[in-house]
Amino acid sequence: MTDDELTTTVYYDEDADRTHIDDKTVAVLGYGSQGHAHAQNLADSGVDVVVGLRESSSSRAAAKDDGLRVATPVEAAAEADIVSVLVPDTVQPAVFEEIRDELDAGDTLQFAHGFNIHYNQIRPPEDVDVTMVAPKSPGHLVRRNYQSDEGTPGLIAVYQDETGDARDEALAYAHAIGCTRAGVIQTSFQEETETDLFGEQAVLCGGVTSLVKQGYETLVDAGYSPEMAYFECLNELKLIVDLMYEGGLGEMWHSVSDTAEYGGLTRGDRVVDEHARENMEEILEEVQNGTFAREWIAENQAGRPSYTQLKDREENHHIEQVGEPLRDLFAWADEGDAEKAEAPADD
């Protein structure tokens, strides 16, 4: 498929006009994974940035050490033309209520994920622009790629265009954080939110981890060593994903052995069959009709009892007990520790 055949628009550096942001102040609310990357990249691009953090935030010192101005969220929003809300989804509605009165007509309320706008947890004033600039990568890579003069692919969307310049301003912001170097895809808040949630639940986070655990359990229950099961069902997954990332499914099939290719082509659909497809369609419907959003919101309001129980069960799965000491035996373990250290927690 060529660029002309794509069903959506992709923007690059030459499509962005930086004059739409160069004379504006951006408030970045939060200094976690995305917040620190956006703030530092914007500042390095010459944009006036102020980081909004509560007085008790442990990230205030880090932001100041990185050479950034720091204020409370209310103070930051009061002086900003663009307010980029990069605190966790579950915190955003409360933060928005704090800063709502600081949004002037013509200001921009910006997000990196559409959840709270799409599911009406945040109802923005009618006289402001509402946009999304969403790098498709963890924040530490957004920062690292920028510093290496490389780009991180991203998404832009416009929910509310009061000024008529919302898309151009979002593109300028995407340029300033390095996303247009790689390419920015135009989408909508609805499409980004629903595809993101579905992908996480059905494939990337839910589907893959369940497949890995069940493959591991099948081998161990059949008498094979846990270490061998770990390598075959978890460790080698990275090799396959890297091939798919670099060249799609075709590159993966081309690179594995003929035996692996034939086995995968003839057996894969027996594991992930039409029943799995039906389950995926149910999951998508729950995302589309708001069932998942209502469940997650209620879970947080109740103090996360189910989440905590499920997380504890996952962390204590046998594959984790086997994997931790096994990973420490290999040289690449140090690289993983370094990457985790680079990624600040959400704030």
Disulfide bonds with the S-S distance in Angstrom:
none
